Amino acid sequence: MPPSPVRFWFASGLLLPGTVTLALATVDVHAVAGSVPWPVHLVWIWALCSVLALPLVRLHEMEHRRAGDVARDGCDCAHRSDGHAAPPAASLRERALASDSPGASSGGRSDRGRATSVRLLSRVPAPGCARRILATVALVVTVVALVPLWWAPVSPAVGPGNPRFMEFSPYGFALGATAVALALCLFAVSPTAFRGSRRSWAAGAGAGLVLGAAAVALSILVTVLLPLDATTAPSDEGDHDLGTGLPATVDGLGWRWSTPDGGPVLEVAPAHTGVLVRSAGGVALLDGGTGEERWHYRRSGEQAVDMQTSPGADNVMLTYPARDIDGSHVQRLVVLDADTGQEIGEYRSPSTAEPGKYQYQGDLAPLVHRDVLTTLRSEEGRTTVAGYVPGTGRERWTYEPMGDCSRRGQDITRHEIVVLLECDMDIMTGERGGRGSVRTLHGLVPSTGTWLWHTDVNMSSPSDEVWVHTSDDGHLFAFAWASEDGSDSGNVLFGRNGEVVARDLPGFGGPTGHEGTWNFTTDGYLTWDEDGGSGTYTWRGLDGGERTASAERTPASEDERKERIRPVPLEDSLVTAVPRATKGESETVTLTVRPWAEGEEPVEDSAATKVHITLEPASGDVPEDQMESWVSLHGIRDGVVLARPGSSEVVGIV
């Protein structure tokens, strides 16, 4: 192929964005995974080989041209001395070969001189041979490297929604390697051309640079920026606890909010300034008093399968199924500021957990804190606590207790990480447990993993069932246990630095709690005492005060499972909910606002306020892991919110 300044400088311009994109993707992936795919190594190795081979090929071509020029000059001189015109350059090689044949004439000195001159050209290899070899190898390497690099981005995704890649790196690999390989192929088939006008240089280099940069920018736009739909809200600049600002009581419907696409509401959680609502696309924060959307975070085509809030609801973490660099399944964790919606970090889930099932594996699930995300890891029978930086997902610290410990559970308060482990020895004294194992609670600093405190917990039997939970306001940590037959149980409330706040509270937590839920704060806790078809709720203050409210039994659902809904205790009343079957696909939930009774005399039912709420069904199917019928009732700032999976609405009671 003849030299072309435009083609050469186009390849040079294309090489720059390709090399930069491939290098950034390589550094990013190596920092996360510790290695890069083998096709990337192949591209870099071939690029280095091409840099070394192209000058040699060029020297070979220059030597051929020099030898040819010498032969032509000698032949021309011989012809001019005889008075003959110089023969065409195309016949020089033929004349040289003819001069060596047996029947060739060995006339005069001029003929022998011409034969010797042209023989120099005949002995130089053909100029295109080395370049053809280089071009063939470049084409083979390009095909071998690009097919696997492009397979991951173009292959169909499997999973909820449309799982996308964790980062741009797979597209960076494919685009960068394509640009580099194409430029090397153009260098291989086209001789270097430094001649020509500078305008042609600029045109070629500019076209290559613009094409490469535009391809990368367009890919970033389509794969990273366009799928994200996010807004933010100003901070209220308050440092109040979760649960403050609740109304003293409520009396009627205040507002309704529906998901933008009409899909189902999957989860709700209280926040400082309202309520967080998770739908298929992401999460939105609604104002508790008006129901107006303060901010939202959604990813088009992807499905948020889990939502967690940090203690005190400072941060919220969303989980999206995603694809790793090689196309394998991974989980995308997005951490947001719960008040403003500002993104704190986005990274892959630690490999120790299956975030799609967080609600069913509390001992393994990563827990988010304002400073760190922590999870338990189990390797070869030993348990290690690991902390990760929310902004980058990099491991910040590890905590490994002495002895062989197995995980039993973990939770996190606003100030500490609390881990329940079962070890074969006391971690402080080294003494072996008399029952064969010691169950111990460890308190750690979230930001550093530094040990704060520990305490052994004594139970009636090593086989006792145990529970660990953080209070609604994030300040207290509860540990409870019960024997298999329910004959023996106990509980302890811990404050900061392992301080015991209360012990053996009646009716607290565990199987005696409210349908397995825990409703307690630094002020007190709620209990339920059943009596036939009805029962009594009691708010027991940690200072010894009590308030009661009677309630009817919640009717059984179609599968005969009692749907007792967690009530909301307010300062002057208790809000309970009872779902009622209605005609059609919609469902009516009856909320009852009951004033508290300070003494033993119950409040008359006539004093209670009933609010009937009809929830419209969502369009589309509800995810299989959300098929369980339950009603979610939460007290938030300025109101109480009601939601139910299968419905597209969230309702505020003010």
CORKA-V600409 format. One record per pair of residues at least 6 apart in sequence whose C-alpha atoms are under 7 Angstrom apart, sorted by sequence separation. I is the first residue (numbers start at 1). J is the second residue. D is the distance in whole Angstrom. If there is no record, write none. Layout:
[[I/J/D] [I/J/D]]
This chain:
[[29/35/7] [30/36/6] [79/85/6] [98/104/6] [106/112/7] [157/163/6] [269/275/6] [270/276/6] [277/283/5] [278/284/7] [286/292/5] [287/293/6] [309/315/6] [310/316/6] [323/329/5] [324/330/6] [336/342/6] [337/343/6] [367/373/6] [368/374/7] [377/383/6] [378/384/6] [388/394/5] [389/395/6] [411/417/6] [412/418/6] [425/431/5] [426/432/6] [444/450/5] [445/451/7] [470/476/6] [471/477/6] [482/488/6] [483/489/6] [494/500/5] [495/501/6] [507/513/6] [510/516/6] [519/525/6] [520/526/6] [529/535/5] [530/536/7] [540/546/5] [556/562/4] [557/563/7] [568/574/6] [569/575/6] [581/587/6] [582/588/6] [597/603/6] [634/640/6] [635/641/7] [643/649/7] [29/36/6] [79/86/5] [268/275/7] [269/276/5] [276/283/7] [277/284/5] [286/293/5] [287/294/6] [309/316/4] [322/329/6] [323/330/5] [336/343/4] [337/344/7] [358/365/5] [366/373/6] [367/374/5] [376/383/7] [377/384/5] [388/395/4] [389/396/6] [411/418/5] [425/432/4] [426/433/7] [444/451/5] [445/452/7] [470/477/5] [482/489/4] [493/500/6] [494/501/5] [519/526/6] [528/535/7] [529/536/5] [539/546/6] [540/547/7] [555/562/6] [556/563/6] [567/574/7] [568/575/5] [580/587/7] [581/588/7] [634/641/5] [643/650/5] [268/276/5] [269/277/7] [276/284/6] [277/285/6] [285/293/6] [286/294/6] [308/316/6] [309/317/6] [322/330/5] [335/343/6] [336/344/5] [366/374/5] [367/375/6] [376/384/6] [377/385/6] [387/395/6] [388/396/5] [410/418/6] [411/419/7] [424/432/6] [425/433/5] [443/451/6] [444/452/5] [469/477/6] [470/478/6] [481/489/5] [482/490/7] [493/501/5] [528/536/6] [529/537/7] [538/546/7] [539/547/5] [554/562/7] [567/575/6] [568/576/7] [580/588/5] [595/603/7] [633/641/6] [634/642/7] [642/650/6] [643/651/7] [268/277/5] [276/285/5] [284/293/7] [285/294/6] [307/316/7] [308/317/5] [321/330/6] [322/331/5] [335/344/5] [366/375/4] [376/385/5] [387/396/6] [410/419/4] [424/433/6] [443/452/5] [469/478/5] [481/490/6] [493/502/5] [509/518/6] [528/537/5] [538/547/6] [539/548/6] [554/563/6] [567/576/5] [579/588/6] [580/589/6] [633/642/5] [641/650/7] [642/651/5] [26/36/7] [76/86/5] [267/277/6] [268/278/6] [275/285/6] [276/286/6] [285/295/6] [307/317/6] [308/318/7] [321/331/5] [322/332/6] [335/345/5] [355/365/7] [365/375/6] [375/385/6] [376/386/6] [387/397/5] [409/419/6] [410/420/6] [443/453/5] [468/478/6] [469/479/7] [480/490/6] [481/491/6] [492/502/6] [493/503/6] [527/537/6] [528/538/7] [538/548/4] [554/564/5] [579/589/4] [632/642/6] [633/643/7] [641/651/6] [642/652/6] [267/278/5] [274/285/6] [275/286/5] [284/295/6] [285/296/6] [307/318/5] [320/331/6] [321/332/6] [334/345/6] [335/346/6] [353/364/6] [364/375/6] [375/386/6] [386/397/6] [387/398/6] [409/420/5] [442/453/6] [443/454/6] [468/479/5] [480/491/4] [492/503/4] [526/537/7] [527/538/5] [537/548/6] [538/549/7] [578/589/6] [579/590/6] [632/643/5] [641/652/5] [266/278/6] [274/286/5] [275/287/7] [284/296/4] [306/318/6] [307/319/6] [319/331/6] [320/332/5] [334/346/4] [352/364/7] [353/365/6] [364/376/6] [374/386/6] [375/387/7] [386/398/4] [408/420/5] [424/436/6] [425/437/7] [426/438/7] [442/454/4] [467/479/6] [468/480/7] [479/491/6] [480/492/6] [491/503/6] [492/504/6] [526/538/6] [527/539/7] [536/548/7] [537/549/5] [565/577/6] [577/589/7] [578/590/5] [631/643/6] [632/644/6] [640/652/6] [641/653/6] [265/278/6] [266/279/5] [274/287/5] [275/288/6] [283/296/6] [284/297/6] [306/319/5] [319/332/6] [320/333/7] [333/346/6] [334/347/7] [374/387/4] [385/398/6] [386/399/6] [407/420/7] [408/421/5] [424/437/5] [425/438/6] [441/454/5] [442/455/7] [467/480/5] [479/492/5] [491/504/5] [514/527/7] [526/539/5] [536/549/6] [537/550/6] [577/590/6] [578/591/6] [595/608/7] [631/644/5] [639/652/7] [640/653/5] [265/279/5] [273/287/6] [274/288/4] [283/297/5] [304/318/6] [305/319/6] [319/333/5] [332/346/7] [333/347/5] [373/387/6] [374/388/6] [384/398/7] [385/399/5] [407/421/5] [408/422/7] [423/437/5] [424/438/6] [440/454/7] [441/455/5] [466/480/6] [467/481/6] [478/492/6] [479/493/7] [490/504/5] [491/505/7] [513/527/6] [514/528/6] [525/539/6] [526/540/6] [536/550/4] [577/591/4] [594/608/5] [630/644/6] [639/653/6] [640/654/7] [264/279/6] [273/288/7] [282/297/6] [283/298/6] [304/319/6] [305/320/6] [318/333/6] [319/334/7] [332/347/6] [333/348/6] [372/387/6] [373/388/5] [384/399/6] [385/400/6] [406/421/6] [407/422/6] [422/437/6] [423/438/5] [440/455/6] [441/456/6] [466/481/4] [478/493/5] [524/539/7] [525/540/5] [535/550/6] [536/551/6] [576/591/6] [577/592/6] [593/608/5] [594/609/7] [639/654/5] [99/115/6] [282/298/4] [304/320/5] [317/333/7] [318/334/5] [332/348/5] [333/349/6] [372/388/6] [373/389/6] [384/400/5] [405/421/6] [406/422/5] [422/438/6] [423/439/6] [440/456/4] [465/481/5] [466/482/7] [477/493/6] [478/494/6] [524/540/5] [525/541/7] [535/551/5] [575/591/7] [576/592/5] [592/608/6] [593/609/5] [638/654/7] [153/170/7] [281/298/5] [282/299/6] [303/320/6] [317/334/5] [318/335/7] [331/348/6] [332/349/6] [372/389/5] [373/390/6] [383/400/7] [405/422/5] [406/423/6] [422/439/4] [439/456/6] [440/457/6] [464/481/6] [465/482/5] [476/493/7] [477/494/5] [524/541/4] [534/551/6] [535/552/6] [575/592/6] [576/593/7] [592/609/6] [593/610/6] [153/171/7] [281/299/6] [302/320/7] [317/335/4] [330/348/7] [331/349/5] [372/390/6] [405/423/4] [421/439/6] [422/440/6] [438/456/7] [439/457/6] [464/482/6] [465/483/6] [476/494/6] [477/495/6] [523/541/6] [524/542/5] [534/552/4] [535/553/7] [575/593/5] [592/610/5] [96/115/5] [281/300/7] [316/335/6] [317/336/6] [404/423/6] [405/424/7] [420/439/7] [421/440/6] [464/483/5] [465/484/7] [476/495/5] [508/527/7] [523/542/6] [533/552/6] [534/553/5] [574/593/6] [575/594/6] [591/610/6] [592/611/6] [626/645/7] [95/115/7] [315/335/7] [316/336/5] [403/423/6] [404/424/6] [420/440/6] [421/441/6] [464/484/6] [475/495/7] [507/527/6] [533/553/5] [573/593/6] [574/594/5] [590/610/7] [591/611/5] [281/302/6] [315/336/6] [316/337/6] [403/424/6] [420/441/5] [573/594/5] [574/595/6] [590/611/6] [591/612/6] [96/118/5] [281/303/5] [282/304/5] [315/337/5] [316/338/6] [382/404/6] [383/405/6] [403/425/6] [419/441/6] [420/442/7] [573/595/4] [574/596/7] [590/612/5] [96/119/5] [280/303/5] [281/304/6] [314/337/6] [315/338/5] [382/405/5] [383/406/5] [418/441/7] [419/442/5] [572/595/6] [573/596/5] [589/612/6] [590/613/6] [149/173/7] [150/174/5] [280/304/5] [314/338/6] [331/355/7] [382/406/6] [383/407/6] [403/427/7] [418/442/6] [419/443/7] [554/578/6] [572/596/6] [588/612/7] [589/613/5] [622/646/6] [93/118/7] [149/174/5] [313/338/7] [352/377/6] [381/406/7] [402/427/5] [418/443/5] [588/613/5] [589/614/6] [92/118/6] [96/122/7] [401/427/7] [417/443/6] [418/444/6] [588/614/4] [416/443/6] [417/444/5] [587/614/6] [588/615/6] [93/121/7] [146/174/7] [416/444/6] [417/445/6] [586/614/7] [587/615/5] [618/646/6] [93/122/5] [242/271/7] [416/445/5] [417/446/6] [480/509/7] [481/510/7] [586/615/6] [587/616/7] [617/646/6] [618/647/5] [242/272/5] [416/446/6] [480/510/6] [586/616/5] [617/647/4] [618/648/4] [586/617/6] [616/647/6] [617/648/6] [78/110/6] [146/178/7] [585/617/6] [615/647/6] [616/648/6] [179/212/7] [616/649/7] [257/291/6] [615/649/6] [78/113/7] [255/290/6] [256/291/7] [78/114/6] [255/291/6] [319/355/7] [75/114/5] [142/181/6] [74/114/7] [175/216/7] [272/313/7] [75/117/6] [271/313/5] [74/117/5] [75/118/7] [467/510/7] [363/407/7] [453/497/6] [295/340/7] [296/341/7] [345/390/6] [346/391/7] [347/392/6] [348/393/7] [363/408/6] [452/497/7] [453/498/6] [549/594/7] [71/117/5] [72/118/7] [139/185/7] [295/341/6] [344/390/7] [345/391/4] [346/392/7] [347/393/5] [363/409/4] [476/522/7] [71/118/5] [138/185/6] [344/391/6] [345/392/6] [362/409/7] [363/410/6] [472/519/7] [475/522/7] [549/596/5] [472/520/6] [473/521/6] [548/596/6] [549/597/6] [71/120/6] [471/520/5] [472/521/6] [515/564/7] [547/596/6] [548/597/5] [71/121/6] [135/185/6] [306/356/6] [399/449/6] [471/521/5] [547/597/6] [548/598/7] [305/356/6] [317/368/7] [397/448/6] [398/449/7] [547/598/5] [397/449/6] [514/566/7] [546/598/7] [550/602/7] [67/120/7] [68/121/5] [135/188/5] [549/602/7] [67/121/6] [134/188/6] [135/189/6] [315/370/6] [335/390/7] [314/370/7] [131/188/6] [411/468/7] [413/470/6] [131/189/6] [310/368/5] [311/369/7] [410/468/7] [411/469/6] [412/470/7] [309/368/7] [310/369/5] [409/468/7] [411/470/7] [64/124/6] [414/474/5] [233/294/6] [413/474/5] [414/475/6] [233/295/6] [413/475/6] [64/127/6] [232/295/5] [413/476/7] [231/295/5] [413/477/7] [231/296/5] [568/633/7] [61/127/5] [230/296/6] [231/297/7] [273/339/7] [565/631/6] [567/633/7] [568/634/6] [230/297/4] [271/338/7] [272/339/7] [563/630/6] [566/633/7] [568/635/6] [229/297/6] [230/298/6] [229/298/5] [228/298/6] [229/299/6] [242/312/5] [228/299/5] [241/312/6] [242/313/7] [227/299/5] [228/300/6] [57/130/6] [227/300/5] [57/131/6] [372/446/6] [371/446/7] [372/447/6] [371/447/5] [311/412/7] [43/145/7] [311/413/5] [312/414/6] [42/145/7] [311/414/5] [235/339/6] [235/340/6] [39/145/5] [234/340/6] [233/340/5] [232/340/5] [233/341/7] [232/341/5] [39/149/7] [231/341/7] [232/342/6] [43/177/7] [162/301/5] [163/302/6] [29/169/7] [161/301/6] [162/302/5] [161/302/5] [161/303/5] [160/303/6] [25/169/5] [25/172/6] [25/173/6] [22/172/6] [21/172/6] [22/173/5] [22/176/4] [21/176/5] [22/177/6] [170/325/6] [166/322/6] [18/175/7] [19/176/6] [165/322/6] [166/323/6] [18/176/4] [163/321/6] [164/322/5] [165/323/5] [166/324/6] [18/177/7] [163/322/4] [164/323/6] [165/324/6] [163/323/6] [18/179/5] [19/180/6] [160/321/7] [312/473/5] [18/180/5] [159/321/7] [311/473/7] [312/474/5] [311/474/5] [15/179/6] [14/179/6] [15/180/5] [166/332/6] [15/183/6] [14/183/6] [12/183/7] [11/183/5] [152/326/6] [11/186/6] [152/327/5] [11/187/7] [8/187/7] [8/190/7] [166/348/7] [8/192/6] [8/193/6] [3/190/6] [1/189/6] [2/190/7] [3/191/5] [5/193/5] [1/190/6] [2/191/7] [3/192/6] [4/193/6] [5/194/6] [3/193/5] [5/195/7] [5/196/6] [9/201/6] [13/205/4] [17/209/7] [12/205/6] [13/206/6] [16/209/7] [6/200/6] [10/204/4] [14/208/4] [18/212/7] [5/200/6] [6/201/6] [9/204/5] [10/205/4] [13/208/4] [14/209/5] [17/212/6] [5/201/6] [9/205/5] [13/209/4] [17/213/6] [6/203/7] [7/204/6] [10/207/6] [11/208/6] [6/204/4] [10/208/5] [14/212/6] [243/473/6] [242/473/5] [241/473/6] [249/570/6] [248/570/6] [249/571/7] [247/570/7] [248/571/5] [249/572/6] [248/572/5] [249/573/6] [288/636/6] [288/637/6] [289/638/5] [288/638/5] [289/639/6] [288/639/6] [264/618/5] [263/618/5] [262/618/6] [263/619/5] [262/619/6] [263/620/6] [251/609/7] [264/622/6] [252/611/6] [266/626/7] [275/636/7] [291/652/7] [274/636/6] [274/637/6] [270/634/7] [273/637/6] [272/637/7] [289/654/7] [270/636/6] [265/644/7] [266/645/5] [265/645/5] [264/645/6] [265/646/7] [264/646/5] [265/647/6] [264/647/5] [265/648/5] [264/648/4] [265/649/7] [263/648/6] [262/648/6] [246/635/7] [250/639/7] [259/648/6] [246/636/6] [258/648/5] [259/649/7] [246/637/5] [247/638/5] [258/649/4] [245/637/5] [246/638/5] [247/639/6] [257/649/6] [258/650/6] [243/636/6] [244/637/7] [245/638/6] [246/639/6] [256/649/7] [257/650/5] [243/637/7] [256/650/6] [257/651/6] [256/651/5] [255/651/6] [256/652/6] [255/652/5] [254/652/5] [253/652/6] [254/653/5] [253/653/5] [254/654/5] [252/653/6] [253/654/6] [252/654/6] [250/653/6] [251/654/6] [250/654/5]]
